[in-house]
Amino acid sequence: MKAYSIDSAKQEVKEIDIEMQANTVYSFFNSILTDELSTLDKHTIHSDAEAISKNMEPFFIGEQLIVGNALIVGKDGLFDTDVTIPKDDLESLVNYEVTEFYKDVLQLIKDSDINLYRIFEVTKEEEDIKLNTEWVLYVFNLADDRTKEYFLDELKKAVDAKKDITIHMQNMAILALNATANQ
């Protein structure tokens, strides 16, 4: 099966031939914890869920933050297929320039069990909203320097106090939603 691998350290996209079996993704990352992202239409981006704790390099596919290497396969319903996106198009979506804010956050949370993509719910004005940590980081990365500094300081306090980082991110999501509502 035609697939792409992205090596975040070498900053390169390679076309590979891979046979997808039950353990292929786990073997590819040498990890039993992986994430599946559907950022690309009719494709699945597989990534190593332990990449943060391994201090692997982050990058973006479009606006989606990926940490570590990625394996991209085509998707047709429930079935893996050959990739259909041209390599040049994929490479145009990949950006290895990650802001210091993201790098600082990833360094702070490297010893936690946080998953950037795990969905959590927050309630705003009696409406349940499904978000994830990656969204929280995206929003705060857009903020002014003072807000970013506040976010990093509060995250450091939470990490030092050994608080649940997912709950901390939920609280930061609520803060971000309330801030946007007041503008």
N, C-alpha and C positions, 0 to 999 in steps of 0.2 A: 504494500500500500504506500502511495506517495504521501509523505508528510514533511513538515518543516521542524527543525530544531533551532532554537535560539539560545546561543551561549552568551550569557550576560557578561561574563568576565572578558571574553574575546570580542564581544560586541559584533557577533556575526550570525547571520541566518543561513542555514544549510538545508538543502533539499535532501531528504533521506528516504530510504525504502525500509519500511517497518512492517512486521507482521503483528497485528493486534490480537493478543490473546488475553486471557484472564489476568495475567501478572505482568504484562508488557509495560504498562505505565509505571508500576512500582519498581520494576527492574531498571527502567530508563532513569529514574531519579534516585535509585538505591534508597527508597523510602517507602514506608507503608502509608504515609499520610500525604495525600495529594489533593489538589483542588481542581475542579473542572469549571471553566469559565466560558460563557457563551457570548463573549464580546463581539466576535466576528460572525456575521451571518453565515449560517450553514457550516460552521466550524466549531470545534471545541479546542480551547487552550488548556492544556494540562500544565500544572505547575507543582512544585514541591512545597507542601504546606510547612515544612520545617526549614525553609530557606532563610527565614528571618533569623532563627537561632543559629544558623550556620554562617551568618554574616555574608550572605551572597549579595551580589550586586543587583540593585533595582533598575528597572527601566519601564517604559510605557509602551503599550500597544494602543494607539489612539490616546484616550484619556485614562485607560485602565492601567493601574499600577500593578506591575508584576515583579516579584522578588525572586531572584535566581533564574535558572534556566526554564525554558518552556518547550513543550512538544505540542505541535498544532496538527490536528487531523480534521478531515472533512466530517460532516455529520448529515445524515439523511434519516430524520426521525430518530429512532433508537439506535441506528447502526452507524458505525464508523466507516468512512469512505475515504477515497483519495481527496487530498486538498484540491480545491478549485480556484482559490485565490492565486493569481500570478505572484511569483516571488518578488518581482519589482514593486507590486502594489503593497505586499506585506511589508517590505523593507521601508516603503514610504510612510507607513504607519508606526514603525518602531522608532522610539526616541530614547537614547541612552543618557540624555541630559536630565538629571534629577536634581531638584533644588536641595539646598542644605537643610531646609525644614524637614523634608521627607527623610533624608539621611539621618538627621538628629533623632527623629521619632523612632526610626527603625533600630537605631543603636540603643535607645532607651528601653524598647520593648523586647529586645532580643532574648531575654531570659524568661519572658512570660509565655503563656500558652495561647496567646491571642491568635485568632485567624482573621485576616483582613476582610474576608468575604462572607463570613458567617453572618447571617441575617439576624437582626434584633429588632424589636418593636419599641417605638417611643410613642407617647400619646401627646398630641397637641390639639387643644380645643376640641376634646372628645373624639378625635380622629386618630386611629392607630396607623402609624406610618412605619413601613419596613425600610430599614437602613442597614448599613454595615460600617465597619471601622474604616474601610477604604474611602467611603463617602465622607466621613468625618475629616480624614486627613486632606482630602481634596478641597473641602470647603475652607478649612483653616489655612491651607497653603495659599489660598487666594486672599487671605486677610492681610491687614497692614502689619508692619513689623512688631508693633506693640502687642497686638493680639496673638501673633505667633509666639512671641516671647512668653506671654501669659500661658498659652497652651502648653508649651514645653516645660515651664516651671511647674505647672499643676500636674503634668504627666510625671515629671521627676519625683514630685512629692508622693504621688500614688505608687510609683514603682518602689521608692525607698520604704514606704509604709507597708509594702507587700499587699496592696489592695488588689481586688479583681479588676484587671485592666479593661475587660469587656464592659463592666458596669461603669467604669470611668468614661469610656468612649460613648456609652449611651447617654451619660450626663452631659458630655460635651456636644453630642448631637442635639440634645434638647436646647442647650445654650445657643448653638448655631441656628436652630430653627427659630428660637425666640428673637435672636438678633436680626434675622432677615425679615421677620414679621414687623419689627419696629422701624424698618427703613422706609 
